[in-house]
């Protein structure tokens, strides 16, 4: 059985999409969250997924003796240091067409830039923010008059659709 660790800091909609996708498949999912009280923890409780709340600064200490086939960042909003990244393969999902709009608030910045197309990128994680090898990208059109919340929900739909399948392929 393959074992993956989803790492998240916030809402956790991608975490939930991953859990649903792998239900009845031979993959064990656990969650690491660095923020006490984050919504993703309520999702883990509801879905019956084992979770760990680990302060960002304790991440290496916590992970060094554990073994996962893949570390899946899903809205984990900290930059992982080299010693953590050396523990295995880390993938991330980012709400833009990288290399455009790296870093925080990518979706909002893309929306406000007036560009007509944005998207979602899944990539391996390197020490520098949002720079690792790109695994897959999907485009999303920003239609004229579209509200930011509409774009957000389209981007999330794309994410929920693409991320679990890519994880499965990598595994
Ligand atoms: C997702 O849109 C993900 O692409 C983004 O955070 C959101 C998490 O949503 N990640 C980044 O911006 C990473 N730089 P979720 O908590 O509902 O899954």
Boltz pocket constraint, residues with backbone or C-beta under 6 A from the ligand:
constraints:
  - pocket:
      binder: B
      contacts: [[A, 8], [A, 10], [A, 11], [A, 12], [A, 13], [A, 14], [A, 15], [A, 74], [A, 75], [A, 76], [A, 93], [A, 94], [A, 95], [A, 103], [A, 104], [A, 105], [A, 106], [A, 156], [A, 159]]
      max_distance: 6.0
